[in-house]
Amino acid sequence: QVHLVESGGGLVQPGGSLRLSCEASGSIFSIYAMGWYRQAPGNQRELVATISKYGSRKFSDSVKGRFTISRDNAKNMVFLQMNSLKPEDTAVYYCNAAWMSYEYWGQGTQDTVSS
């Protein structure tokens, strides 16, 4: 069992930056692939970025070049640095941990990009 808690969301103007954090507890963090997903009103949840236990990263085309994902296995944390934010990035952002058939989600954090 993995418990995930996100933080760092908020309101930012277009072009601004936010850094999301996700703290994991309850299991061996380093074995999990970690990811960030988001869900805007009326839309399905979509992948934003993932980082494997080896550090390999993947990004959705919509955020490539603007967002960065990183992890700190010593602190059981994963981060999402979001730069050059656009109004269409507005969503609830969820942290995800996956290992074999096991998958866990955080409660989500709201990010709003608006002037």
Buried (B, 14 or more C-beta within 10 A) or exposed (E): EBEBBBEBBEEBEEEBEBBBBBBBEEBEBEEBBBBBBBBEEEEEBEBBBBBBBEEEEBBBEBBEEBBBBBBEBEEBBBBBBBBEBEEEBBBBBBBBBBBEEEEBBBEBBEBBBEE
